[in-house]
Amino acid sequence: MKFYSLNRSKSEYLKLLLKGMAMGAADIVPGVSGGTIAFITGIYEELLKSISSINLKIFSLLKDKNIKSAWYKINGNFLTCIFSGILFSVFFLSKTITFLIKSYPVLVWSFFFGLILASSFVIGRAIRSWNFQKVISLIFGAIIAYSITRLSPFENPESIFYIFISGAIAICAMVLPGVSGSFILLLMGSYTLILKALNELNLTVLLVFSFGCLIGLLSFARLLSKFFKRYRDLTIAVLTGFLIGSINKVWPWKIIVLTRIDSNGEIVPFIEQSVMPNHFEGDPKILLALSLLAIGFLIVHVLNRLSTKN
């Protein structure tokens, strides 16, 4: 029996690694989901199936020293490439991305706005045919996602159990296109803590958070994979709604309603409100913003076409 991933060439492995890096970079940004990147690059369903295949049968194979069969069943080479890319971005790009968001917020959010807007079209096109149920599912998803973006964050209790729960909940959001795991962490008050732990390599916090992510990922991916198998179009309709509803979070022009002091003693935005460019406090940089929005939009369509060809 051949390995699933032996059908792939070295260049395909490299592409998977790059897709994983793109997912990791997206997961760092509050409002952008790695699940969205997985969907538009054509690896979403394979990712869900591969993760959900990790169960007790795999451990029994390992117990019997049948490592080759276990590796085949979980699509091990695929998962290794994807998660290596994600981890690379999370550990090595977190400082760069947070710096860009802090220094050029309008331009960065414009780019991500274009990504999310285009992704909603791309994912919506995956639905074979529309009917009343699917439209209602889309509206339901949009309302849920929009409601999440309107929630106010709360301060972080830095207990071990809370860090574990944060990981379990955030990873579920990261798997869903349109629902940002980073934003969920922001709402739960854990975003700054986890980012600081990454930058300072706080192993205690990172290990507890990672364990929470592992438990949440294995549980939720299996559930979502079943929904995809039984109610594919309805599930995609809800996910498309998630993307549409999340656009509020990545709107480029915002005013700060409330600030807070972060773990470094700096004053940072706590609650923000989306406004039209003419009501933005400062230079709205409309031409540059629209240009980056268009670039983000085009990148999604190029990635989607490339993944479709492959």
C-alpha positions, 0 to 999 in steps of 0.5 A: 500500500502506497503512502497518500503523500508519495503521490506528491512531488518535491515542488508540491511539498514546497507549496504545502509548506508555503500554504502552511506559512500563509495560514500561520501568518493569517492566524497571527492577525486578529480578524483573519483566519488560517482556515480561510487561507486553507479553503482558498488554496484548496487544502481545507477538506483534506486538512479536516479529514487528515486531522479527524483521522487521528483517533484511538485506532492510530494509537493502537497501530503505534502500539503494535509498532505499525508506524508506516500504516499509522503515518499513512492513515493520518496523511502524515507528510501532508500534516507535517508540511502544513503545521511546519509552515504554520509554526514557522510563521507563528514563531518567526513572523509574529513580531513583523506582523504585529509591527506592521499592524501597529505602524500602518494599520489602515494599509494592513487592514485594507490588504486583509479586507481585500483578502476576506472580501474575495475569499467570501466570493471564492468560498461561496462559489464552491456551493453547487446550487443555492436554495432557501436553506442555504441562503438562511444558513449564509445569513445565520453565519453572517449574523454570528460572525458579526455579533462576535466582532461586536463583542467587547474584550475582557481582561485576562486571568493568567491561570493555567486552566484559562490558558488551556481553555483559550487554546482549545476555543481559539484553535476551533475558530482558527479552523473555521474560515471567517472566524479568527482564532486571534480575535477570539483570543483578543476577546478572551483577553489572552492575545497579548499574553500568548504573543508575549509568550511567543516572543519571549519563548515562555515554555510553560504558557506555550505548552499549556496553550498548545495542549489546549489547541491539540485537544480542541483541534482533534475534537472540532475537526472531526465534528466539522469533517462530519458536517462537510461529509453530510451537509457540504453545501449548507456547511459552506454556506455558513462558512461563507456567512462567517466571512461576510460577517467578519468583514467588520473586524478588518474594516480599515478605518476605525476610531478608538473608543477605549484603550488599555495598558498592555503587559509591556505598560503601553497604551493600546486600543481596547475597543474600536468602532468602524467609521467611514474614511471621512470620519477617520481621525488622521490621514485615511490614505484612501488611494493607497488603501484601495490599492492594497485592497485590490491587491489582496482581492487579486491575490485570493483569486490567483491563489484559488486559480492555481489551486484549482489547476493543481 
